[in-house]
Amino acid sequence: MGYETLPLCEAWFEAERLDDDLFCITEPHVGPLIQSNIWLLLGDIADLLVDTGNGLAQLRPFVQRLRPGSDKPLIAVATHAHMDHVCGLHEFDERLLHRAALAVATSPDRLLFADEVWPGAREQMAEAGYPLAQLGIQAAPERGFDPYGFTPPGAVPTRVLEEGDTIDLGNRTFEVLHLPGHTPDSIGLWDESRGMLFSGDAVYAGEPILDTTPTSDIPAYLATMKRLLELPVEVVHGGHDISFGRDELIEQCDAYLGRRGGLD
């Protein structure tokens, strides 16, 4: 499909309410590689947005419709600086990134076309049953949208995160976990009191676990998977795919450790 024939989709985002205070926002008209989850969690004194999508359409107005009349701060965090997680970050007043993201967050790699995707990731996606189409979107977010002319919006953080930092929403607090492997800047947000982990792309329910990109580090990923096995997790909200529990987390971590030779 040429981009001139892409159907128009002005309602670019969709949201599913998973709990009284938790929404999962998606961009249904993008391909599987960049089909990421955007999580909105409503807190007592601040709301939390975990990841911000591809920057193809304005995210902030859509998020505001999910928090009507709210004058609470909205804290936006990117779990890492790949296009499908960081490119809406610039829209928000409070923008949080790990320190290791600073060198790349201002100019994320564009991943709209198959030949822009790193060869190893293309191969991993195909092996998992998700061969990439030449154009990674099936609709246009606005009239006249030209994917060839699209530049992924970068972002400069207002707060730089490190391992052990916390994010306070009043009724709950999240600890920043540095989880490198997929990228050097990958983080998770951990609420120990509820056993809840926002894992970004460190781990998710499906395959493939992408570790062949230029930003990946398999030894670091092995260490991250071992660390995740030790967390008393009850639910994981990943950067892709459905949410899952501890049994599935153990299965994914063990599978990765076995596949990459990291089992003791």
C-alpha atoms as one frame of an Amber mdcrd trajectory, in Angstrom:
protein
   0.000   0.000   0.000   1.393   3.388  -1.000   1.122   6.079   1.611  -1.104
   8.159  -0.675  -3.810   5.481  -0.349  -3.679   5.136   3.429  -7.147   5.537
   4.971  -7.565   8.443   7.362  -7.928   7.597  11.056  -8.439  10.711  13.164
  -9.242   8.623  16.279  -5.650   7.425  16.426  -5.587   6.113  20.006  -7.781
   3.611  21.813  -8.011   3.042  25.574  -9.079   0.056  27.651  -9.876   0.563
  31.325  -8.327  -2.339  33.237  -9.131  -1.091  36.741 -10.621   1.963  38.424
  -7.271   3.721  38.170  -5.502   2.033  35.234  -5.869   2.476  31.475  -3.982
   0.829  28.619  -3.728   3.099  25.581  -2.721   1.740  22.164  -2.242   2.840
  18.572  -4.189   0.131  16.704  -3.138   1.208  13.217   0.581   0.577  13.612
   2.403  -2.682  12.906   3.507  -5.245  15.492   7.043  -3.915  15.984   5.868
  -0.480  17.145   2.503  -1.562  18.597   3.373  -0.578  22.167   1.359  -0.043
  25.330   0.920   3.364  26.928  -0.138   3.060  30.573  -2.087   5.733  32.457
  -2.326   5.247  36.211  -4.426   7.656  38.266  -2.984   8.554  41.676  -4.056
  10.689  44.619  -1.682  13.620  44.168  -0.345  12.930  40.666  -1.099  10.708
  37.695   1.516   8.572  35.942   1.928   7.988  32.214   4.278   5.117  31.390
   5.553   5.386  27.802   4.169   7.702  25.179   3.947   5.975  21.807   5.266
   6.847  18.376   4.547  10.576  18.140   2.405  10.084  15.026  -0.567  11.926
  16.556  -0.996  14.155  19.599  -1.257  12.004  22.703  -1.813  14.598  25.401
  -5.376  15.633  24.400  -6.418  11.984  24.365  -4.885  11.370  27.807  -6.607
  14.457  29.193  -9.984  13.067  28.156  -9.296  10.087  30.426  -8.672  12.379
  33.419 -11.504  14.914  33.033 -11.195  18.067  35.078  -8.002  16.873  36.728
  -5.612  19.552  37.896  -3.168  16.995  39.311   0.331  16.866  37.846   0.815
  14.291  35.099   4.212  12.602  35.280   5.255  11.111  31.933   8.003   8.484
  31.919   9.623   6.743  28.963  10.953   3.308  29.862  13.550   3.685  27.091
  14.251   5.888  24.102  13.002   3.767  21.200  10.533   5.472  18.884   7.459
   3.557  20.051   7.999   4.549  23.688   9.505   8.033  23.734   8.079  10.011
  20.823   5.081  11.486  22.645   7.133  12.489  25.669   7.812  16.017  24.429
   4.104  16.897  24.814   4.160  16.725  28.610   5.364  19.182  31.238   7.004
  16.546  33.449   9.239  14.283  31.346  11.295  11.549  32.997  14.031   9.413
  31.426  16.945   7.342  32.651  20.338   9.019  32.468  21.541   6.566  29.813
  18.807   7.821  27.454  20.111  11.372  27.258  22.375  10.763  24.260  19.604
   9.300  22.071  16.261  10.650  23.322  16.519  13.907  21.388  16.701  12.062
  18.028  15.160   8.575  18.205  15.633   6.232  15.249  12.692   6.187  12.845
  11.133   2.709  12.589   8.263   3.325  10.154   9.675   1.343   7.249  10.973
  -2.229   7.284  14.315  -1.206   5.828  14.787   1.251   8.716  14.498  -1.527
  11.290  17.719  -3.124  12.486  18.339  -6.394  10.551  18.518  -8.542  13.681
  15.170  -7.228  14.899  13.597  -7.858  11.482  14.812 -11.437  11.607  13.603
 -11.968  15.167  10.163 -10.592  14.302   9.890 -12.837  11.232  11.000 -15.927
  13.174   8.297 -15.194  15.775   5.626 -15.002  13.054   5.515 -11.226  12.604
   7.195 -10.410   9.286   7.371  -6.655   8.869   5.415  -4.921   6.130   7.381
  -2.350   4.167   5.284   0.431   5.729   4.627  -0.009   9.449   1.299   1.828
   9.632  -2.066   0.921   8.107  -3.695   4.356   8.343  -2.802   8.025   8.391
  -3.295  10.074  11.585  -4.152  13.213   9.617  -4.849  14.318   6.058  -1.721
  14.672   3.982   0.433  12.690   6.400   3.650  11.670   4.672   5.549   8.902
   6.475   8.636   9.641   4.376   8.710  13.154   5.788   7.990  12.125   9.376
  10.733  12.852  11.896  10.290  11.118  15.262   9.931  13.837  17.904  12.694
  13.794  20.461  12.484  14.911  24.061  14.613  16.552  26.710  13.775  15.287
  30.208  12.807  17.579  33.050  14.006  14.922  35.502  16.772  12.373  35.008
  16.209   8.993  36.619  18.645   6.613  38.274  18.322   3.189  39.869  16.497
   3.488  43.195  14.758   6.810  42.490  11.082   6.989  43.416   7.938   8.449
  41.861   5.245   9.362  44.399   1.567   9.390  43.401   0.317   9.899  46.958
  -1.446   6.579  47.398   1.418   4.588  45.903   5.112   4.933  45.188   7.116
   3.437  42.357  10.800   2.590  42.533  12.932   2.952  39.417  14.670  -0.304
  38.459  17.463  -0.076  35.896  16.868  -3.102  33.621  19.418  -2.884  30.783
  19.694  -5.406  27.987  17.114  -4.375  25.426  18.692  -0.918  25.638  21.236
   0.631  28.026  18.564   2.993  29.388  15.756   0.464  29.914  13.924   0.868
  33.212  11.002  -0.645  35.055   8.722   0.988  37.625   8.114  -1.223  40.664
   5.357  -0.863  43.257   6.489  -3.360  45.894   3.424  -2.835  48.083   1.157
  -4.182  45.336   3.578  -6.414  43.459   3.068  -4.363  40.291   5.773  -3.875
  37.679   5.700  -1.671  34.600   8.453  -3.467  32.706   8.835  -1.531  29.459
  10.550  -3.807  26.948  12.662  -5.661  29.505  10.045  -8.417  29.464   6.556
  -8.874  28.064   4.094 -11.697  27.506   4.972 -12.645  23.941   7.917 -13.256
  21.671  10.315 -12.158  20.441  12.351 -10.605  23.225  14.399  -8.250  21.047
  18.077  -8.425  21.935  19.791  -8.104  18.538  19.492  -4.357  18.021  22.530
  -2.055  18.091  21.331  -0.902  21.521  21.139  -4.430  22.975  23.527  -6.183
  25.340  22.902  -9.891  25.930  25.086 -10.245  29.064  23.246  -7.276  30.594
  19.926  -8.860  29.558  20.840 -12.108  31.288  21.511 -10.189  34.503  18.197
  -8.345  34.142  16.263 -11.594  33.667  17.878 -13.077  36.777  16.934  -9.961
  38.705  13.337 -10.128  37.538  13.079 -13.726  38.728  13.814 -12.535  42.257
  11.098  -9.869  42.364   7.902 -10.849  44.230   5.815  -9.831  41.227   2.050
 -10.296  41.107   1.332  -8.489  37.835   3.494  -7.194  34.985   2.299  -4.454
  32.624   4.714  -4.698  29.715   5.655  -2.386  26.903   3.890  -4.736  24.476
   1.285  -7.490  24.638  -1.135  -8.291  27.461  -0.504  -7.997  31.181   0.535
 -11.175  32.979   1.358 -12.665  36.349   4.254 -14.233  38.195   4.030 -17.670
  36.569   4.292 -16.166  33.117   7.155 -13.929  34.228   9.120 -16.929  35.484
   8.404 -18.774  32.242   9.624 -15.884  30.082  12.759 -15.261  32.138  13.672
 -18.942  32.287  13.105 -19.318  28.548  15.381 -16.381  27.815  18.089 -17.583
  30.193  17.969 -21.025  28.651  17.997 -19.723  25.093  20.935 -17.392  25.681
  22.912 -19.788  27.840  22.502 -17.972  31.126  21.104 -20.718  33.309  23.386
 -21.688  36.179
